[in-house]
Amino acid sequence: KFNGAWEIMEKYMIPTHADQPTNSFYSPSKPATYAPEEDTPNQYPTALDTSVPVGSDPLASELKSAYNTDDVYGMHWIQDVDNTYGFGNTPGGKCEAGPTETGPSYLNTFQRGPQESVWETVPQPTCDAFK
């Protein structure tokens, strides 16, 4: 039963190659841009600060070599199957479709600041066309 459940999770909760169209542009030497953490959710989004050094990703090259892909094998926390959150259909590389497209989209939730927790966060789509 565990293996069957895992296969279903992999099919629906791990983004496919088409759902990760920009991962080949990822640079392990500059994996992120710093954004400060604030105390309350209404203070987000915060401005990115490119002057803060962020280090490098020590695993990216090894993973790409081992699996021969830039794709990330990472499970998302929420799949919005009926567009309740309003980000629209993103799986299948349709990020450009925007919020009016129906169908599932992947979402993550991130704890930001002392007033949020894993259970109370601002959801963020894995692909946002800013429409």
C-alpha angles and dihedrals in degrees: 000000000000092000091049092050090048091052090053091048091050092049096051110021104041111074115241124229090267089056091056102051097150102045092101087069092059113120116208089200090061106025099163148002118239119249119181121240117241133200101242134036093238089067090068142137095047124200116264115243112211092182093072114090113234104184125227139288108254096190105046097087093045092050093047090050094047096046100026092228142091090221117119116229093213128139118228119222099226134026111197100211098174101036094251091150091048101231092120132217112336105157114098094039094289097133090127090061093080134202098318094065114099125222137069126322131185119242134186128197122213128195108232122180131343096294095062131070136180087273097046113044142123109265116231123197117231087230121032120180089189090233 
